[in-house]
């Protein structure tokens, strides 16, 4: 069973998750934008996606790039959850997971830390 929330409510959940990121960490994010989409067209069950050059991979030649993107997939997350409390939790986990990729933290480490 899945849950449905409107776009405004889902955006609020993503904003709350972003607000939970410690200020020092949030300020360290560089050239990244967070987007919301219904689904990933190639992987409809994907909850979130980071696309870009992780901070740990940037060097002195990094300039002139479009912003990295973190996309949070509303319909996939709603399909994954059966209650709003579960959705709140999974949105937060997904946002933190994708931000971690921006900082160069891989999936294996995130799973070990409980952010998989």
C-alpha positions as CSV (number, residue, x, y, z in Angstrom):
1,X,0.0,0.0,0.0
2,X,1.3,3.5,-0.8
3,X,0.6,6.9,0.5
4,X,-0.3,10.0,-1.6
5,X,0.5,13.6,-0.7
6,X,0.2,16.6,-2.8
7,X,3.1,18.4,-4.4
8,X,3.1,21.2,-1.8
9,X,3.2,18.8,1.1
10,X,6.0,16.8,-0.4
11,X,8.0,19.9,-1.1
12,X,7.5,20.8,2.6
13,X,8.9,17.4,3.6
14,X,12.0,17.9,1.4
15,X,12.5,21.4,2.9
16,X,12.2,20.0,6.4
17,X,14.8,17.3,5.5
18,X,17.1,20.0,4.1
19,X,16.6,22.1,7.3
20,X,17.8,19.1,9.4
21,X,21.2,19.2,7.8
22,X,23.7,20.9,10.2
23,X,24.4,24.5,9.1
24,X,28.2,23.9,8.7
25,X,27.5,21.0,6.4
26,X,24.9,22.9,4.5
27,X,27.3,25.8,4.0
28,X,29.9,23.4,2.7
29,X,27.7,22.3,-0.2
30,X,28.9,23.9,-3.4
31,X,27.2,24.4,-6.7
32,X,24.3,22.0,-6.1
33,X,20.6,22.3,-6.5
34,X,17.8,20.1,-5.1
35,X,14.9,19.2,-7.4
36,X,11.7,17.3,-7.0
37,X,10.4,15.1,-9.8
38,X,7.6,12.4,-10.0
39,X,9.9,9.5,-11.1
40,X,13.2,8.8,-12.7
41,X,12.3,7.8,-16.3
42,X,15.1,5.2,-16.5
43,X,14.6,3.7,-13.0
44,X,11.0,4.4,-11.9
45,X,11.6,2.9,-8.4
46,X,14.6,5.1,-7.7
47,X,14.0,7.3,-4.6
48,X,16.7,9.9,-5.2
49,X,19.6,10.6,-7.5
50,X,22.8,12.7,-7.3
51,X,24.3,13.8,-10.6
52,X,27.5,15.9,-10.7
53,X,31.1,16.1,-9.6
54,X,31.5,15.2,-5.9
55,X,33.4,17.7,-3.8
56,X,36.1,15.1,-3.2
57,X,36.7,14.8,-7.0
58,X,36.9,18.5,-7.8
59,X,40.3,20.1,-8.4
60,X,41.7,23.3,-9.8
61,X,40.2,22.6,-13.2
62,X,36.7,22.6,-11.8
63,X,35.0,25.7,-13.1
64,X,32.2,26.7,-15.4
65,X,30.1,23.6,-14.6
66,X,26.4,23.6,-14.3
67,X,25.2,23.0,-10.8
68,X,25.2,19.4,-9.5
69,X,21.6,18.1,-9.1
70,X,20.0,16.1,-6.3
71,X,16.6,14.9,-7.5
72,X,14.1,13.5,-5.0
73,X,11.4,11.3,-6.6
74,X,7.9,12.0,-5.1
75,X,5.9,9.2,-6.6
76,X,8.6,6.5,-6.0
77,X,8.9,7.6,-2.3
78,X,5.1,7.6,-1.9
79,X,4.9,4.1,-3.4
80,X,7.6,3.0,-1.0
81,X,5.7,4.2,2.1
82,X,2.4,3.3,3.6
83,X,2.1,6.1,6.3
84,X,3.0,9.7,6.4
85,X,5.4,9.1,9.3
86,X,7.2,6.6,7.2
87,X,7.3,9.0,4.2
88,X,8.7,11.8,6.5
89,X,11.5,9.4,7.5
90,X,12.2,8.1,4.0
91,X,12.4,11.6,2.5
92,X,14.9,12.6,5.2
93,X,17.0,9.5,4.6
94,X,16.9,10.0,0.8
95,X,17.9,13.7,1.1
96,X,20.8,12.9,3.4
97,X,21.8,10.0,1.3
98,X,22.1,12.1,-1.9
99,X,23.8,15.0,-0.1
100,X,26.4,12.5,1.2
101,X,27.1,11.6,-2.5
102,X,27.8,15.3,-3.1
103,X,30.4,15.0,-0.4
104,X,31.9,11.9,-2.1
105,X,30.4,9.2,0.3
106,X,29.6,6.0,-1.6
107,X,26.6,3.7,-1.3
108,X,28.5,1.0,0.6
109,X,29.6,3.4,3.3
110,X,26.1,4.9,3.5
111,X,24.6,1.4,4.0
112,X,27.1,0.6,6.7
113,X,26.1,3.9,8.5
114,X,22.4,3.2,8.2
115,X,21.7,5.7,5.5
116,X,21.2,3.2,2.7
